[in-house]
Amino acid sequence: MNKHKKWCIGFLGIMLVSLFTMGFAIYSIDPYQIYNFNNPSKEFMESRSLYIQRYLAAGFAKNLDYETILVGSSMSENMTVNKMDEAFDTKSAKLSISGGTPYEIKNVLKKAISTGKVKNAIVCVDGYMYKNEIDFHRTPYPEYLYDNNPFNDLRYLLNLVIFKDAVQLYTNNKSTPEGFDINNLYLDNPNTIYSYDRVLDGYEVLIYSDIRDNTLENDFKRMLSFPEDNENYILMQKNFEANLLSIIKDNPDVNFKLYYPPNSILYWNRTVGGDQHLRLLRFKQYMYETLREYPNVEIYDFQDVKEITFNLEYYKDSSHYSKEVCDKLIERMATKTDLLTDDNYLQKIENLSNQLQNATLKEIREYSKKWVREIAKRFLFLFYKY
């Protein structure tokens, strides 16, 4: 009996020492910056998956130095800290999470605001994400890292997967000590191809203007009369009210800049089935009319900016656009171009509706190739000049 008792005590002792060693290693190396920003290696950061972004966002929110934050889905990933700092004369941090749902974005905002550092929040509003349940999130999701309870962080410190990541980070920092440039966080790979041909490769959706029933009323008028009792529309409203709106209401001292990302016109072409586009457009109207009473909110709508959304040379697929476009969006926000007002918010929705209703592949090609022709003209000018 004594021998058995000693074996149990010994086994327990080994387990406790092992857990303590694991926890101490994770705390010291801290691969996801939960306790401090330790400038992880370039190789380690560039190998992260979209799920790991959910860990990093919590750590960055707590430990980076900033007064302005950018929060959003992959539609915000190609924005750079330097460009935001310059355009808005601020110190910013990018807290984007690929595929970020409204619930996840709310938690990032809440975590960052709880630090007392946030003066301004730039939020990408990806309307398509609001069709999910209020608390929908990707898995695995470290929800415990978004509260301010240090005790449940044991799930981070005693996590075998994170321990392996800590070992990898330690090894990378030893073999490749080059630090990571936080300005380049989550940018597309330099080899990413943005082009008209790339976007259309495999695109099999029929163009709306070719198949639309011309006996229907104008789509903008149909949007204005979209049924308020539509189940999916009600779900979008509830999602917005429980997540983004609740954060805005609770933080009147934070200035919010919300923006609708300029998905290509072909993205909108995919939404016409079941009149999803009418619901998305109606949701934009609802959001503006709900938020215009809040003096700390500005909303920017880039979705009818035709020189961007029809130019497929800016896109790698029908939704995702380049850093060049993100730079343009920051500049347009800095000069308050495309800022919604009572005078223009419906007009911009109507613009988009009409663009979608009338767009043709020929017109899209013209906008896309016009960009290429301009580059060629500039090259020829320089050639002949010299």
N, C-alpha and C positions, 0 to 999 in steps of 0.2 A: 504493500500500500504506500509506504514511504517512497519507494522507488518510482511508483506511478505518479505520486504527487510532485516529486522533484522533476520528472519528465514534463509534466504539465506546466510547472512554473518556468522551467527552462524554455519550453516552446513559446510560452506567453512572452517571456523576456526577449527572445529572438524576434518575435513579431513586433513588439513595441519598439525595439531598437531599429528594426527595418523600416517601420512606418515613420519613426522620427527622422531617420536618415533621408527617406524619400521626401518628407515634408520640408526638411531643412534645405535639401538640394533644390527643390522647386522654388522655395522662398528666395534662396540666394541667387539662382540663375534667372528665375521669373520669366519664362519664355513669352508670356502674353502680357507683360508689363502691368500686372495687377497691383504691384506694390511700388514700383518706380519705373521710370523710363531709362533703360540701360543700353540704348543704342544697339539693338540686335544686329547681327551680321546681315549683309546684303543677300547672301545665298539663302539664309534661313527665311527672311521675309518674303523673298520672291517665290518661295515654294509653298506658300500658304494656300489653303483651300477656302472656299466661300464660307464654310462653317467656322473656320478658325477666326474669320473676321469678327464673328460675334463675341469671341473672347477678347480680341484686340481692342474692339470698340469700347468695352468696359474699362480696360486698362488705360487706353489713350484718354478717355474722358476724364479719368481721375488724375492722371499724372503728366499730361502734356501742358505746356504753357500757352495759353490762348485767352482771347476775349470774344472771338467769333468762331462758331463751329459750322461745319457743313455736314448735314445728315441726309442720307437718301439711299436709294437702291443703286444698282449698277449704272443707272442713268447719270449718276454724279461722280463716278469713279475716275473719269479722265480730267476732272478739275484739279488744279494744282494749288498748293498752299501759297507759293510765291505770287501767283497771279492774283489770288484773293487779297493777300496782304497789300500788294501794290494798288489794286483798284479801289479798295475800301479803306486804305490807310489804317490797317489793323494788324493784329496778331491772330492767326487763324489755325485751326486744326481740322483735318478731314476725318470724319467718323463714319464714312460710308460703309454699308454692308450689302454685298451683292444679293439680290433677291429680297431685300429688306421689306418686311411687311409693316403696315401701319403700327401694329402692336410692338414690333421690335424697334421701330424708329422712335416711338413714344418712350420706350425704356432707355434708349440712348440719350434722348433729349433730357429726360428726367434725371439720369445719372450725371450728365454734364452740368445741368443747372444746379443740382444739389451741391456742387463744389463751390458755388458762389462766384465763379470766374466768368460766366457767360453774360455778355452784353447783347450779342447779336447771334441769331440762329438762321442759317440759310438752309431751307428744307426743300428737297426735290419731292414733288407730289406726283407720284406715279398712280394715276387714277385706276388703272387696271387692278392694282393690288388691293383696292378697297372692296372688291367683290367677295372677299373671304370673311370668315367669322371674326368677331372682335379680337379674340386672343390668339388668332392663328399665328404660328411661328414655325420656322424650320427646325428640324431636329438633326443632331443634338443641339440643344440651346441652354446655355449656362445662365438661367434666369437668376440664380442666387448671386451672381456677380453684379447685378444691377440694383440691388438694395444696399443699404448701409449697415448691414448686420455682419460683423467680422467673423462671427462664429460659424456661420454656414459656409464660409470660405474653405473650410476643411475639405469640402468636395473638390476644390481646386488643388489643395496641398497634398491630398492623399489619392491622387488620380494617376494610375499607372501609365495611361496614354500621355498625359502631360509630363510625367517623369521622363518618358522616352524623348519627348520634344525638348525637354530641358537638357538632356544629354546631347541631343543633336545640336542644339544651339551652342552649348559649351564647346563641343568639338569644332563646329564651324568657326567660332570666334578664335579658336586656337590656330586652326589651319588657314583660315581666310579672314583676317582681322578687319577687312574693309567694312566700315560701318554703313548702315542703310540711310539713304537720303530720304527723310520723311516727306519731302516735297514730291517724291515720285511714288508715293504710296498708292497701290492698286492701279497704276496706269497700265493701259494695254501694252502688250509686248511690242518692242520696236519693229518687229517683223509683221505686225498685224496689217492686213490688206484692207484698205477702204476703197471701194470702187463700184461703179455702176454694174459691171459684169459680175462682181462677187455677190452683190445683193440679189441680182436676178437669177443667179445660178441655183436652180432647184425651186425657184419661186413659182408655184403652180396655181395660185389663187387668181381667179378671173377678175379683171378690172371692173370696178363697180359701174362706171359709166357705160360699159358695154352690156351689162346684164340688168341694169336697173329698170324697173317698171315705170315707164314714163307717164303712166296715168296717175301716179302717186303725186300728192302735193309736195311742194318744195321741202327738202329734209329739215331745214331750219324751222319752218312752221310746224312740221311734225314733232320736232324736238320740244317746241314750246308747249305743245299739248300732250307731252309724254305722260302716261298715267302715273299719278302720285302713289297709287297702291301697288305698283309693280314690285314684286317680292325682292328681286335683286337690287332694285333702286333703294328700297327701304333698308336693305342690309348695308349698302354703301353708306347711307346716311348715318346709321347706327355706328358703323365702324369709325367713321370720321368723328362723330361726336364723342365717342368713348376714348379715342386715341389723340389725334392731333388737336382737336378743339379743346379737349380737357386740359392739355398742356398750355395752350395759349391763354385760356381763361385763368389758370392758376399762376401765370407768370406775366403780369402786366408790365413789369419793368424790363422784360427782354424784348428786343426788337426782332420780329420775325420777317424774313424775306422768303416767301414761298414761290416756287416756280414750277410751271408745267413743262416737262422736257420736250424738246422738238423731235419726237419720233418721226421717221420718214412718212411720207404720204402713203407708202405701201403698208406700213403698220396699220394705219387707219383703214386701209382697204380690206384688211383681214377682219375688221370688227363689224362689217356690215351684216353678217349672218345673224338672223334673229334680231336685227335692229339694235345690236349692242352699241353701235356708234351713237345712237340717239340717247341711250342711257348715260353713256360717258359724257356726252356734251351737256345733257341736263344736269349731271352731277357737278360739272364746272360752274354752271349757272347757280346752282344751290350753294356751292361753297362760297362763291363771291358774295352772294346776297346774305349769307350767314356771317361772314367775316368782316364785312365793310364797316360794321359798328365798332370794331376794335382798332383804336388808333395806333397800336404797336404792330400792325400787320400790313405788309405790302405783298401783293400777288402779281407775279409776272407770267405772262402767257406767251410762250415762244412757238406754239403749235401751229400758228398760221403764217409763220415767217417763211415765205415760199422759197426765197433764195437759199434757205438751208434745207427745208424738208423735201423739196423736189430735187435737190442735188445729191444723187446717190454716191457721188465721189467722196462724200463726207462719212459714209456709213460702211460698217462691216457686215451688217445684216439689216433687216427692215426696221429695227428699233435702235440699235446702239451706234453712237456717233463718236467722232474722233476728239482728241484733245483740242484741235483747232476750233471745233464747234464750241467746246466748253470755254475756251478763251473768249470767244465771241459773246457767249451768254453772260459771262462775268462783266465784260465791258458794257453790254446792254443794260445790265442791272445797275452798274455804277452810274450810268447816265440816265437811268430811269426810263429807258426805251422799253416799250412793251409793258409798262406798268398799267395794271387794270384800274379803271375809274368807272364811276357811274355812267359816264358818257361813252365809254368804248367797250365795256366787257361783253355786251351782247353782240356788238359789231364784230369782235374778234372770233366769237363762237360762230357767227354767221359766215365769216370769211372761211374758216376751216371747213364748215359744213359744205359750202359751195365748192371749195377746192376739191374735196373728196368726191362730191357728186359729179363733178365735171372732168376730173383728171383723166388723162389718157397716157398710154405708154410713150407715145410720140412726144407729148409735152414734157414728161419726166426725162426722157432722153435728151431733149433740147436743153433743159436746165442743167443736166449733168455734164453734157459734152461742152456746153458753153464755158464752163470752168476750165476744161482742158484746152479749149481754143484760146482762152485768155492767157494761159501760161505759155502756149506756143507763140502767141503774138509778142509777148514780152521778151521771149527768148530771141525771136527773129529781130526785134528792135535792137537789142543789145548786140546781136551778131553784126547787123549792118552798121551800127554806130561805130564799132571798132574795126 
